[in-house]
Amino acid sequence: MKIKYFIIFLPLLMMANCASEADSNLENAQFALDQGDYDRAIELATDAIAEDSSNIAAYRILGSALFGRSGVDFLDMTEAILDLGEDVEANFLAIANVLPSDGNADDLRAAIAALEAAPGITDETITDEELADAAFDMAFMKSIEHYSLGVYGSTFHTDFDVTQITDAQAAQAQDDLIDFDNNFIASGVDETEDFLSEIRQTFCILEGITAGEGFTTAEYQALVGCQLDPDNFDPTTVTADVANCAALEPVDGDACYDTDTSL
């Protein structure tokens, strides 16, 4: 596993003598990140990228600073995602219990976008170690975002209502479910890792009930509702054509796109 490479918890080894303004900005950005000064780290990492758009370390710091500013706890989230297969709760509920009620989904999206801008990060196979680590960072953030879109979109922590989940949020969740897998595998993660199958589960469940490729907003709303409030949620209240929550229970061993993440 490459969890240890996530940059928030692994400071970069910087050159003792800065050869350029970009290096100076990067070193100071790393220091600010280590101190939890996310705004300063974002500013300096952005400057470093402007100086050298090929500097992968700068993209990693920028993404990590935005992620840190989102308020989501990396270590807690790592443990929650890696333990999904052992958790007795449905995936969305297990993650909802870890996501902070005041987490900033916009910063999480911005962190992903910052890493997506790194040259070569979406290649099918990545051999450069720094870039592979950046792809891993990005894939992990997309995994978190896929769950957080349902949790925050339904205002789970306050006045729970899945109909507040928008078309854009459902579409982004679907994109994350396709891309996270490719990004993880490109970064060097074995495609048979158990935690990947657990995250794939959302797509596998919804693909089985949809009439077309992918899934609709209503279908995503229905799954979120059934997993976050299984005792009270009635999926017929959304236009997903799902009779009951039993239809949205995962099938053991069903990883519908283990090796092919294309719709």
ChimeraX commands (.cxc) that place a marker at each C-alpha (Angstrom):
marker #1 position 0.00,0.00,0.00 radius 0.5
marker #1 position 1.15,3.56,-0.74 radius 0.5
marker #1 position -0.90,5.41,1.87 radius 0.5
marker #1 position 2.30,6.53,3.58 radius 0.5
marker #1 position 3.22,8.70,0.62 radius 0.5
marker #1 position 0.39,11.17,1.10 radius 0.5
marker #1 position 2.25,14.43,1.36 radius 0.5
marker #1 position 0.47,15.89,4.39 radius 0.5
marker #1 position 2.21,13.29,6.51 radius 0.5
marker #1 position 5.46,12.93,4.61 radius 0.5
marker #1 position 7.38,16.22,4.30 radius 0.5
marker #1 position 9.41,16.49,1.13 radius 0.5
marker #1 position 13.16,16.37,1.28 radius 0.5
marker #1 position 14.12,19.76,-0.08 radius 0.5
marker #1 position 17.50,20.81,-1.44 radius 0.5
marker #1 position 19.67,22.61,1.09 radius 0.5
marker #1 position 20.54,25.35,-1.37 radius 0.5
marker #1 position 17.60,26.77,-3.30 radius 0.5
marker #1 position 18.53,27.13,-6.96 radius 0.5
marker #1 position 15.54,29.22,-7.99 radius 0.5
marker #1 position 12.58,31.23,-6.81 radius 0.5
marker #1 position 10.40,28.19,-7.52 radius 0.5
marker #1 position 12.53,26.09,-5.16 radius 0.5
marker #1 position 12.31,28.77,-2.49 radius 0.5
marker #1 position 8.54,28.99,-2.84 radius 0.5
marker #1 position 8.28,25.21,-2.70 radius 0.5
marker #1 position 10.39,24.91,0.41 radius 0.5
marker #1 position 8.41,27.65,2.15 radius 0.5
marker #1 position 5.13,26.08,0.98 radius 0.5
marker #1 position 6.16,22.77,2.51 radius 0.5
marker #1 position 7.04,24.50,5.77 radius 0.5
marker #1 position 3.67,26.28,5.82 radius 0.5
marker #1 position 1.90,22.97,5.12 radius 0.5
marker #1 position 3.75,21.28,7.97 radius 0.5
marker #1 position 2.66,24.13,10.26 radius 0.5
marker #1 position -0.97,23.83,9.20 radius 0.5
marker #1 position -0.92,27.25,7.53 radius 0.5
marker #1 position -2.91,26.04,4.54 radius 0.5
marker #1 position -3.66,29.42,2.98 radius 0.5
marker #1 position 0.03,30.32,2.92 radius 0.5
marker #1 position 0.97,26.91,1.56 radius 0.5
marker #1 position -1.62,27.30,-1.21 radius 0.5
marker #1 position -0.26,30.72,-2.14 radius 0.5
marker #1 position 3.37,29.60,-2.25 radius 0.5
marker #1 position 2.70,26.31,-4.04 radius 0.5
marker #1 position 0.68,28.20,-6.66 radius 0.5
marker #1 position 3.64,30.55,-7.14 radius 0.5
marker #1 position 6.00,27.58,-7.48 radius 0.5
marker #1 position 3.79,26.08,-10.20 radius 0.5
marker #1 position 3.72,29.43,-12.02 radius 0.5
marker #1 position 7.53,29.40,-11.98 radius 0.5
marker #1 position 7.79,25.76,-13.08 radius 0.5
marker #1 position 4.64,24.03,-14.33 radius 0.5
marker #1 position 6.44,20.67,-14.46 radius 0.5
marker #1 position 7.22,20.61,-10.71 radius 0.5
marker #1 position 5.12,17.70,-9.47 radius 0.5
marker #1 position 6.06,18.33,-5.84 radius 0.5
marker #1 position 4.39,21.75,-6.05 radius 0.5
marker #1 position 1.14,20.21,-7.28 radius 0.5
marker #1 position 1.24,17.71,-4.42 radius 0.5
marker #1 position 1.73,20.44,-1.83 radius 0.5
marker #1 position -1.06,22.54,-3.37 radius 0.5
marker #1 position -3.45,19.58,-3.40 radius 0.5
marker #1 position -2.53,18.61,0.14 radius 0.5
marker #1 position -2.96,22.15,1.44 radius 0.5
marker #1 position -6.41,22.43,-0.12 radius 0.5
marker #1 position -7.29,19.02,1.26 radius 0.5
marker #1 position -6.07,20.06,4.71 radius 0.5
marker #1 position -8.13,23.23,4.54 radius 0.5
marker #1 position -11.24,21.15,3.79 radius 0.5
marker #1 position -11.23,20.00,7.41 radius 0.5
marker #1 position -11.32,16.31,6.52 radius 0.5
marker #1 position -8.98,14.30,8.72 radius 0.5
marker #1 position -6.68,12.23,6.52 radius 0.5
marker #1 position -5.75,9.58,9.06 radius 0.5
marker #1 position -9.34,9.00,10.18 radius 0.5
marker #1 position -10.51,8.82,6.58 radius 0.5
marker #1 position -7.70,6.44,5.62 radius 0.5
marker #1 position -8.68,4.07,8.39 radius 0.5
marker #1 position -12.37,4.30,7.52 radius 0.5
marker #1 position -11.89,3.55,3.83 radius 0.5
marker #1 position -9.40,0.73,4.34 radius 0.5
marker #1 position -11.73,-0.84,6.92 radius 0.5
marker #1 position -14.91,-0.67,4.83 radius 0.5
marker #1 position -14.87,-4.39,4.18 radius 0.5
marker #1 position -14.75,-5.12,7.90 radius 0.5
marker #1 position -17.36,-2.54,8.93 radius 0.5
marker #1 position -20.84,-3.77,9.83 radius 0.5
marker #1 position -22.38,-0.51,8.56 radius 0.5
marker #1 position -23.11,0.34,4.94 radius 0.5
marker #1 position -20.28,2.18,3.22 radius 0.5
marker #1 position -21.89,5.63,3.09 radius 0.5
marker #1 position -22.84,5.49,6.76 radius 0.5
marker #1 position -19.39,4.28,7.80 radius 0.5
marker #1 position -17.80,7.23,5.99 radius 0.5
marker #1 position -20.47,9.70,7.19 radius 0.5
marker #1 position -19.54,8.85,10.76 radius 0.5
marker #1 position -15.97,9.97,10.04 radius 0.5
marker #1 position -16.54,12.98,7.79 radius 0.5
marker #1 position -16.74,16.19,9.84 radius 0.5
marker #1 position -20.09,17.94,9.77 radius 0.5
marker #1 position -18.35,21.19,8.82 radius 0.5
marker #1 position -16.09,19.75,6.12 radius 0.5
marker #1 position -15.62,21.91,3.04 radius 0.5
marker #1 position -16.49,19.93,-0.09 radius 0.5
marker #1 position -15.39,22.84,-2.30 radius 0.5
marker #1 position -11.83,22.64,-0.96 radius 0.5
marker #1 position -11.82,18.90,-1.50 radius 0.5
marker #1 position -12.88,19.40,-5.13 radius 0.5
marker #1 position -10.25,22.13,-5.54 radius 0.5
marker #1 position -7.58,19.78,-4.17 radius 0.5
marker #1 position -8.49,17.18,-6.77 radius 0.5
marker #1 position -8.53,19.78,-9.54 radius 0.5
marker #1 position -5.10,21.01,-8.47 radius 0.5
marker #1 position -3.63,17.54,-8.84 radius 0.5
marker #1 position -5.47,16.88,-12.11 radius 0.5
marker #1 position -3.50,19.79,-13.57 radius 0.5
marker #1 position -0.18,18.01,-13.01 radius 0.5
marker #1 position 1.26,16.94,-16.38 radius 0.5
marker #1 position 1.06,13.20,-16.98 radius 0.5
marker #1 position -1.02,12.40,-13.91 radius 0.5
marker #1 position -3.85,10.80,-15.89 radius 0.5
marker #1 position -1.59,8.48,-17.90 radius 0.5
marker #1 position -2.58,4.81,-17.82 radius 0.5
marker #1 position 0.81,3.80,-16.45 radius 0.5
marker #1 position 3.10,6.05,-14.44 radius 0.5
marker #1 position 6.75,5.18,-13.92 radius 0.5
marker #1 position 7.97,8.41,-12.29 radius 0.5
marker #1 position 7.78,7.89,-8.53 radius 0.5
marker #1 position 6.83,11.47,-7.62 radius 0.5
marker #1 position 4.08,11.53,-10.24 radius 0.5
marker #1 position 2.84,8.09,-9.16 radius 0.5
marker #1 position 2.55,9.35,-5.59 radius 0.5
marker #1 position 0.61,12.39,-6.83 radius 0.5
marker #1 position -1.74,10.08,-8.76 radius 0.5
marker #1 position -2.26,8.07,-5.58 radius 0.5
marker #1 position -3.05,11.23,-3.62 radius 0.5
marker #1 position -5.59,12.25,-6.25 radius 0.5
marker #1 position -7.22,8.80,-6.39 radius 0.5
marker #1 position -7.62,8.74,-2.65 radius 0.5
marker #1 position -9.23,12.19,-2.66 radius 0.5
marker #1 position -11.66,11.06,-5.37 radius 0.5
marker #1 position -12.57,8.06,-3.20 radius 0.5
marker #1 position -13.38,10.41,-0.34 radius 0.5
marker #1 position -15.28,12.80,-2.59 radius 0.5
marker #1 position -17.49,10.04,-3.97 radius 0.5
marker #1 position -18.85,9.41,-0.47 radius 0.5
marker #1 position -18.80,13.02,0.68 radius 0.5
marker #1 position -20.98,14.13,-2.24 radius 0.5
marker #1 position -23.77,11.93,-0.91 radius 0.5
marker #1 position -23.18,12.76,2.73 radius 0.5
marker #1 position -22.88,16.53,2.34 radius 0.5
marker #1 position -25.31,16.77,-0.58 radius 0.5
marker #1 position -28.05,15.18,1.52 radius 0.5
marker #1 position -27.17,17.40,4.52 radius 0.5
marker #1 position -26.87,14.21,6.54 radius 0.5
marker #1 position -25.47,15.92,9.62 radius 0.5
marker #1 position -28.35,18.40,9.90 radius 0.5
marker #1 position -31.69,18.03,8.11 radius 0.5
marker #1 position -31.32,14.82,6.10 radius 0.5
marker #1 position -32.89,15.07,2.65 radius 0.5
marker #1 position -31.46,13.15,-0.30 radius 0.5
marker #1 position -33.51,15.16,-2.80 radius 0.5
marker #1 position -31.05,17.99,-2.19 radius 0.5
marker #1 position -28.36,15.96,-3.98 radius 0.5
marker #1 position -28.01,17.66,-7.34 radius 0.5
marker #1 position -27.49,16.31,-10.85 radius 0.5
marker #1 position -24.01,17.81,-10.82 radius 0.5
marker #1 position -23.12,16.03,-7.58 radius 0.5
marker #1 position -24.38,12.68,-8.85 radius 0.5
marker #1 position -22.47,13.14,-12.11 radius 0.5
marker #1 position -19.29,14.02,-10.20 radius 0.5
marker #1 position -19.72,10.94,-7.99 radius 0.5
marker #1 position -19.94,8.80,-11.11 radius 0.5
marker #1 position -16.84,10.40,-12.62 radius 0.5
marker #1 position -14.96,9.80,-9.37 radius 0.5
marker #1 position -15.95,6.13,-9.37 radius 0.5
marker #1 position -14.55,5.68,-12.86 radius 0.5
marker #1 position -11.41,7.74,-12.42 radius 0.5
marker #1 position -10.30,6.80,-8.91 radius 0.5
marker #1 position -9.78,3.20,-9.97 radius 0.5
marker #1 position -7.71,4.09,-13.02 radius 0.5
marker #1 position -5.64,6.56,-11.01 radius 0.5
marker #1 position -4.91,4.07,-8.23 radius 0.5
marker #1 position -3.86,1.35,-10.67 radius 0.5
marker #1 position -1.75,3.77,-12.73 radius 0.5
marker #1 position 0.03,4.77,-9.52 radius 0.5
marker #1 position 1.00,1.16,-8.83 radius 0.5
marker #1 position -1.79,-0.14,-6.59 radius 0.5
marker #1 position -2.75,-3.73,-7.37 radius 0.5
marker #1 position -6.19,-3.81,-9.00 radius 0.5
marker #1 position -7.24,-6.70,-6.72 radius 0.5
marker #1 position -6.87,-4.71,-3.48 radius 0.5
marker #1 position -9.92,-5.32,-1.28 radius 0.5
marker #1 position -10.48,-1.64,-0.53 radius 0.5
marker #1 position -10.82,-0.91,-4.26 radius 0.5
marker #1 position -13.63,-3.45,-4.54 radius 0.5
marker #1 position -15.40,-1.81,-1.60 radius 0.5
marker #1 position -15.30,1.62,-3.22 radius 0.5
marker #1 position -16.39,0.13,-6.56 radius 0.5
marker #1 position -19.46,-1.18,-4.77 radius 0.5
marker #1 position -21.53,1.97,-5.34 radius 0.5
marker #1 position -21.15,1.73,-9.08 radius 0.5
marker #1 position -21.77,-2.03,-9.04 radius 0.5
marker #1 position -25.04,-1.67,-7.14 radius 0.5
marker #1 position -26.38,1.16,-9.27 radius 0.5
marker #1 position -25.28,-0.28,-12.60 radius 0.5
marker #1 position -27.45,-3.29,-11.86 radius 0.5
marker #1 position -30.67,-1.27,-11.58 radius 0.5
marker #1 position -30.23,1.43,-14.20 radius 0.5
marker #1 position -31.80,1.23,-17.63 radius 0.5
marker #1 position -28.79,2.77,-19.33 radius 0.5
marker #1 position -25.08,3.24,-18.83 radius 0.5
marker #1 position -24.01,4.75,-15.55 radius 0.5
marker #1 position -26.63,5.82,-13.02 radius 0.5
marker #1 position -29.17,8.59,-12.64 radius 0.5
marker #1 position -29.32,11.23,-9.92 radius 0.5
marker #1 position -32.43,9.58,-8.46 radius 0.5
marker #1 position -30.67,6.21,-8.30 radius 0.5
marker #1 position -27.73,7.77,-6.52 radius 0.5
marker #1 position -30.13,9.53,-4.14 radius 0.5
marker #1 position -31.88,6.24,-3.43 radius 0.5
marker #1 position -28.64,4.44,-2.58 radius 0.5
marker #1 position -27.46,7.27,-0.35 radius 0.5
marker #1 position -30.80,7.33,1.45 radius 0.5
marker #1 position -30.92,3.57,1.95 radius 0.5
marker #1 position -27.38,3.45,3.28 radius 0.5
marker #1 position -27.51,6.53,5.50 radius 0.5
marker #1 position -30.98,5.97,6.98 radius 0.5
marker #1 position -31.93,2.34,6.27 radius 0.5
marker #1 position -34.67,2.18,8.92 radius 0.5
marker #1 position -36.66,5.19,7.74 radius 0.5
marker #1 position -35.83,5.97,4.13 radius 0.5
marker #1 position -38.33,4.95,1.45 radius 0.5
marker #1 position -36.70,4.87,-2.00 radius 0.5
marker #1 position -40.07,5.28,-3.72 radius 0.5
marker #1 position -39.99,8.90,-2.55 radius 0.5
marker #1 position -37.43,9.61,-5.27 radius 0.5
marker #1 position -38.00,8.84,-8.93 radius 0.5
marker #1 position -35.48,6.01,-9.10 radius 0.5
marker #1 position -37.92,3.16,-9.79 radius 0.5
marker #1 position -36.48,1.27,-6.83 radius 0.5
marker #1 position -39.11,-0.58,-4.82 radius 0.5
marker #1 position -37.22,-1.00,-1.58 radius 0.5
marker #1 position -33.79,-0.74,0.00 radius 0.5
marker #1 position -33.23,-4.49,-0.32 radius 0.5
marker #1 position -32.79,-3.91,-4.05 radius 0.5
marker #1 position -29.82,-1.68,-3.22 radius 0.5
marker #1 position -27.96,-4.08,-0.97 radius 0.5
marker #1 position -24.51,-5.12,-2.23 radius 0.5
marker #1 position -23.96,-8.60,-3.61 radius 0.5
marker #1 position -21.02,-10.37,-2.00 radius 0.5
marker #1 position -18.09,-10.68,-4.36 radius 0.5
marker #1 position -19.64,-8.48,-7.04 radius 0.5
marker #1 position -17.02,-6.02,-8.23 radius 0.5
marker #1 position -18.56,-5.10,-11.55 radius 0.5
marker #1 position -15.54,-3.41,-13.07 radius 0.5
marker #1 position -12.52,-5.05,-11.49 radius 0.5
marker #1 position -10.33,-4.65,-14.54 radius 0.5
marker #1 position -12.31,-2.37,-16.85 radius 0.5
marker #1 position -13.42,0.97,-15.48 radius 0.5
marker #1 position -14.88,2.25,-18.72 radius 0.5
marker #1 position -18.63,2.78,-18.96 radius 0.5
marker link #1:1,2 radius 0.2
marker link #1:2,3 radius 0.2
marker link #1:3,4 radius 0.2
marker link #1:4,5 radius 0.2
marker link #1:5,6 radius 0.2
marker link #1:6,7 radius 0.2
marker link #1:7,8 radius 0.2
marker link #1:8,9 radius 0.2
marker link #1:9,10 radius 0.2
marker link #1:10,11 radius 0.2
marker link #1:11,12 radius 0.2
marker link #1:12,13 radius 0.2
marker link #1:13,14 radius 0.2
marker link #1:14,15 radius 0.2
marker link #1:15,16 radius 0.2
marker link #1:16,17 radius 0.2
marker link #1:17,18 radius 0.2
marker link #1:18,19 radius 0.2
marker link #1:19,20 radius 0.2
marker link #1:20,21 radius 0.2
marker link #1:21,22 radius 0.2
marker link #1:22,23 radius 0.2
marker link #1:23,24 radius 0.2
marker link #1:24,25 radius 0.2
marker link #1:25,26 radius 0.2
marker link #1:26,27 radius 0.2
marker link #1:27,28 radius 0.2
marker link #1:28,29 radius 0.2
marker link #1:29,30 radius 0.2
marker link #1:30,31 radius 0.2
marker link #1:31,32 radius 0.2
marker link #1:32,33 radius 0.2
marker link #1:33,34 radius 0.2
marker link #1:34,35 radius 0.2
marker link #1:35,36 radius 0.2
marker link #1:36,37 radius 0.2
marker link #1:37,38 radius 0.2
marker link #1:38,39 radius 0.2
marker link #1:39,40 radius 0.2
marker link #1:40,41 radius 0.2
marker link #1:41,42 radius 0.2
marker link #1:42,43 radius 0.2
marker link #1:43,44 radius 0.2
marker link #1:44,45 radius 0.2
marker link #1:45,46 radius 0.2
marker link #1:46,47 radius 0.2
marker link #1:47,48 radius 0.2
marker link #1:48,49 radius 0.2
marker link #1:49,50 radius 0.2
marker link #1:50,51 radius 0.2
marker link #1:51,52 radius 0.2
marker link #1:52,53 radius 0.2
marker link #1:53,54 radius 0.2
marker link #1:54,55 radius 0.2
marker link #1:55,56 radius 0.2
marker link #1:56,57 radius 0.2
marker link #1:57,58 radius 0.2
marker link #1:58,59 radius 0.2
marker link #1:59,60 radius 0.2
marker link #1:60,61 radius 0.2
marker link #1:61,62 radius 0.2
marker link #1:62,63 radius 0.2
marker link #1:63,64 radius 0.2
marker link #1:64,65 radius 0.2
marker link #1:65,66 radius 0.2
marker link #1:66,67 radius 0.2
marker link #1:67,68 radius 0.2
marker link #1:68,69 radius 0.2
marker link #1:69,70 radius 0.2
marker link #1:70,71 radius 0.2
marker link #1:71,72 radius 0.2
marker link #1:72,73 radius 0.2
marker link #1:73,74 radius 0.2
marker link #1:74,75 radius 0.2
marker link #1:75,76 radius 0.2
marker link #1:76,77 radius 0.2
marker link #1:77,78 radius 0.2
marker link #1:78,79 radius 0.2
marker link #1:79,80 radius 0.2
marker link #1:80,81 radius 0.2
marker link #1:81,82 radius 0.2
marker link #1:82,83 radius 0.2
marker link #1:83,84 radius 0.2
marker link #1:84,85 radius 0.2
marker link #1:85,86 radius 0.2
marker link #1:86,87 radius 0.2
marker link #1:87,88 radius 0.2
marker link #1:88,89 radius 0.2
marker link #1:89,90 radius 0.2
marker link #1:90,91 radius 0.2
marker link #1:91,92 radius 0.2
marker link #1:92,93 radius 0.2
marker link #1:93,94 radius 0.2
marker link #1:94,95 radius 0.2
marker link #1:95,96 radius 0.2
marker link #1:96,97 radius 0.2
marker link #1:97,98 radius 0.2
marker link #1:98,99 radius 0.2
marker link #1:99,100 radius 0.2
marker link #1:100,101 radius 0.2
marker link #1:101,102 radius 0.2
marker link #1:102,103 radius 0.2
marker link #1:103,104 radius 0.2
marker link #1:104,105 radius 0.2
marker link #1:105,106 radius 0.2
marker link #1:106,107 radius 0.2
marker link #1:107,108 radius 0.2
marker link #1:108,109 radius 0.2
marker link #1:109,110 radius 0.2
marker link #1:110,111 radius 0.2
marker link #1:111,112 radius 0.2
marker link #1:112,113 radius 0.2
marker link #1:113,114 radius 0.2
marker link #1:114,115 radius 0.2
marker link #1:115,116 radius 0.2
marker link #1:116,117 radius 0.2
marker link #1:117,118 radius 0.2
marker link #1:118,119 radius 0.2
marker link #1:119,120 radius 0.2
marker link #1:120,121 radius 0.2
marker link #1:121,122 radius 0.2
marker link #1:122,123 radius 0.2
marker link #1:123,124 radius 0.2
marker link #1:124,125 radius 0.2
marker link #1:125,126 radius 0.2
marker link #1:126,127 radius 0.2
marker link #1:127,128 radius 0.2
marker link #1:128,129 radius 0.2
marker link #1:129,130 radius 0.2
marker link #1:130,131 radius 0.2
marker link #1:131,132 radius 0.2
marker link #1:132,133 radius 0.2
marker link #1:133,134 radius 0.2
marker link #1:134,135 radius 0.2
marker link #1:135,136 radius 0.2
marker link #1:136,137 radius 0.2
marker link #1:137,138 radius 0.2
marker link #1:138,139 radius 0.2
marker link #1:139,140 radius 0.2
marker link #1:140,141 radius 0.2
marker link #1:141,142 radius 0.2
marker link #1:142,143 radius 0.2
marker link #1:143,144 radius 0.2
marker link #1:144,145 radius 0.2
marker link #1:145,146 radius 0.2
marker link #1:146,147 radius 0.2
marker link #1:147,148 radius 0.2
marker link #1:148,149 radius 0.2
marker link #1:149,150 radius 0.2
marker link #1:150,151 radius 0.2
marker link #1:151,152 radius 0.2
marker link #1:152,153 radius 0.2
marker link #1:153,154 radius 0.2
marker link #1:154,155 radius 0.2
marker link #1:155,156 radius 0.2
marker link #1:156,157 radius 0.2
marker link #1:157,158 radius 0.2
marker link #1:158,159 radius 0.2
marker link #1:159,160 radius 0.2
marker link #1:160,161 radius 0.2
marker link #1:161,162 radius 0.2
marker link #1:162,163 radius 0.2
marker link #1:163,164 radius 0.2
marker link #1:164,165 radius 0.2
marker link #1:165,166 radius 0.2
marker link #1:166,167 radius 0.2
marker link #1:167,168 radius 0.2
marker link #1:168,169 radius 0.2
marker link #1:169,170 radius 0.2
marker link #1:170,171 radius 0.2
marker link #1:171,172 radius 0.2
marker link #1:172,173 radius 0.2
marker link #1:173,174 radius 0.2
marker link #1:174,175 radius 0.2
marker link #1:175,176 radius 0.2
marker link #1:176,177 radius 0.2
marker link #1:177,178 radius 0.2
marker link #1:178,179 radius 0.2
marker link #1:179,180 radius 0.2
marker link #1:180,181 radius 0.2
marker link #1:181,182 radius 0.2
marker link #1:182,183 radius 0.2
marker link #1:183,184 radius 0.2
marker link #1:184,185 radius 0.2
marker link #1:185,186 radius 0.2
marker link #1:186,187 radius 0.2
marker link #1:187,188 radius 0.2
marker link #1:188,189 radius 0.2
marker link #1:189,190 radius 0.2
marker link #1:190,191 radius 0.2
marker link #1:191,192 radius 0.2
marker link #1:192,193 radius 0.2
marker link #1:193,194 radius 0.2
marker link #1:194,195 radius 0.2
marker link #1:195,196 radius 0.2
marker link #1:196,197 radius 0.2
marker link #1:197,198 radius 0.2
marker link #1:198,199 radius 0.2
marker link #1:199,200 radius 0.2
marker link #1:200,201 radius 0.2
marker link #1:201,202 radius 0.2
marker link #1:202,203 radius 0.2
marker link #1:203,204 radius 0.2
marker link #1:204,205 radius 0.2
marker link #1:205,206 radius 0.2
marker link #1:206,207 radius 0.2
marker link #1:207,208 radius 0.2
marker link #1:208,209 radius 0.2
marker link #1:209,210 radius 0.2
marker link #1:210,211 radius 0.2
marker link #1:211,212 radius 0.2
marker link #1:212,213 radius 0.2
marker link #1:213,214 radius 0.2
marker link #1:214,215 radius 0.2
marker link #1:215,216 radius 0.2
marker link #1:216,217 radius 0.2
marker link #1:217,218 radius 0.2
marker link #1:218,219 radius 0.2
marker link #1:219,220 radius 0.2
marker link #1:220,221 radius 0.2
marker link #1:221,222 radius 0.2
marker link #1:222,223 radius 0.2
marker link #1:223,224 radius 0.2
marker link #1:224,225 radius 0.2
marker link #1:225,226 radius 0.2
marker link #1:226,227 radius 0.2
marker link #1:227,228 radius 0.2
marker link #1:228,229 radius 0.2
marker link #1:229,230 radius 0.2
marker link #1:230,231 radius 0.2
marker link #1:231,232 radius 0.2
marker link #1:232,233 radius 0.2
marker link #1:233,234 radius 0.2
marker link #1:234,235 radius 0.2
marker link #1:235,236 radius 0.2
marker link #1:236,237 radius 0.2
marker link #1:237,238 radius 0.2
marker link #1:238,239 radius 0.2
marker link #1:239,240 radius 0.2
marker link #1:240,241 radius 0.2
marker link #1:241,242 radius 0.2
marker link #1:242,243 radius 0.2
marker link #1:243,244 radius 0.2
marker link #1:244,245 radius 0.2
marker link #1:245,246 radius 0.2
marker link #1:246,247 radius 0.2
marker link #1:247,248 radius 0.2
marker link #1:248,249 radius 0.2
marker link #1:249,250 radius 0.2
marker link #1:250,251 radius 0.2
marker link #1:251,252 radius 0.2
marker link #1:252,253 radius 0.2
marker link #1:253,254 radius 0.2
marker link #1:254,255 radius 0.2
marker link #1:255,256 radius 0.2
marker link #1:256,257 radius 0.2
marker link #1:257,258 radius 0.2
marker link #1:258,259 radius 0.2
marker link #1:259,260 radius 0.2
marker link #1:260,261 radius 0.2
marker link #1:261,262 radius 0.2
marker link #1:262,263 radius 0.2
view
